């Protein structure tokens, strides 16, 4: 699986990339049909202190793309939320594949 990292209004972080890679590799072990992952780290000014650090994950899988986005107070928690969202989507996709 290829993983591409993109940063919008944020400086690149080796620690964040390692953390994201570790979480995505766990998904890859369970769902070996993931082709590619695009991870976006964005910072936006918001009226709330609990949001503004946005992580978006786009997974390329056969026949479609899966997408998740989360805005939290830090990138680690928004990354965890995104991984949970794509994990649920992957599980649903796997169930559909088994049924056919």
Wavefront OBJ file of the C-alpha trace (Angstrom):
o trace
v 0.000 0.000 0.000
v 1.268 3.432 -0.951
v 0.732 6.202 1.605
v 0.928 9.852 0.568
v 0.916 12.664 3.121
v -0.280 16.192 2.371
v -0.119 19.202 4.672
v -2.309 22.307 4.384
v -1.333 25.274 6.611
v 0.750 22.875 8.725
v 4.445 22.070 8.642
v 5.389 18.470 7.869
v 5.834 16.192 10.857
v 7.809 12.947 10.851
v 6.135 11.893 14.110
v 2.636 12.339 12.663
v 3.584 10.411 9.535
v 4.964 7.517 11.590
v 1.840 7.441 13.758
v -0.472 7.468 10.726
v 1.610 4.846 8.914
v 1.433 2.525 11.926
v -2.370 2.826 12.120
v -2.845 2.383 8.366
v -0.541 -0.634 8.265
v -2.752 -2.312 10.881
v -5.698 -1.782 8.526
v -3.622 -3.145 5.638
v -2.928 -6.336 7.592
v -6.651 -6.933 8.056
v -7.838 -5.656 4.667
v -5.094 -6.586 2.210
v -7.003 -5.204 -0.777
v -6.279 -1.570 0.118
v -4.275 -0.114 -2.777
v -3.365 3.408 -1.656
v -3.961 5.920 1.117
v -3.962 9.716 0.919
v -3.691 11.435 4.302
v -4.321 15.169 4.645
v -3.455 17.183 7.736
v -5.098 20.607 7.742
v -5.289 23.437 10.221
v -8.244 25.805 10.162
v -9.210 28.651 12.431
v -12.472 27.848 14.188
v -14.536 29.497 16.877
v -14.133 26.451 19.134
v -10.890 25.412 20.829
v -11.922 21.749 20.511
v -11.749 21.716 16.699
v -9.556 23.002 13.916
v -7.000 20.233 13.504
v -8.438 18.293 10.587
v -7.339 14.897 9.337
v -8.747 13.426 6.153
v -8.084 9.929 4.851
v -8.894 8.759 1.354
v -8.421 5.043 0.700
v -8.316 3.551 -2.764
v -9.849 0.097 -2.844
v -11.053 -1.931 -5.845
v -14.055 -0.308 -7.567
v -14.352 2.697 -5.226
v -12.702 5.161 -2.857
v -13.424 5.463 0.853
v -13.204 8.810 2.614
v -13.203 9.984 6.230
v -12.692 13.367 7.840
v -12.498 14.513 11.445
v -11.832 17.825 13.194
v -10.522 17.661 16.755
v -8.289 19.704 19.049
v -5.143 17.777 17.991
v -4.074 15.682 15.031
v -3.682 12.456 17.010
v -7.345 12.368 18.049
v -8.595 13.443 14.618
v -6.423 10.720 13.058
v -7.859 8.119 15.443
v -11.404 9.215 14.561
v -10.669 8.986 10.830
v -9.143 5.528 11.170
v -12.253 4.362 13.065
v -14.482 5.758 10.306
v -12.588 4.045 7.485
v -12.399 0.829 9.506
v -16.221 0.776 9.675
v -16.428 1.488 5.945
v -13.939 -1.288 5.186
v -15.899 -3.733 7.330
v -19.103 -2.899 5.428
v -17.280 -3.281 2.123
v -15.913 -6.656 3.205
v -19.389 -7.840 4.186
v -20.686 -6.875 0.739
v -17.803 -8.735 -0.900
v -18.564 -11.885 1.098
v -22.248 -11.760 0.194
v -21.476 -11.739 -3.574
l 1 2 3 4 5 6 7 8 9 10 11 12 13 14 15 16 17 18 19 20 21 22 23 24 25 26 27 28 29 30 31 32 33 34 35 36 37 38 39 40 41 42 43 44 45 46 47 48 49 50 51 52 53 54 55 56 57 58 59 60 61 62 63 64 65 66 67 68 69 70 71 72 73 74 75 76 77 78 79 80 81 82 83 84 85 86 87 88 89 90 91 92 93 94 95 96 97 98 99 100
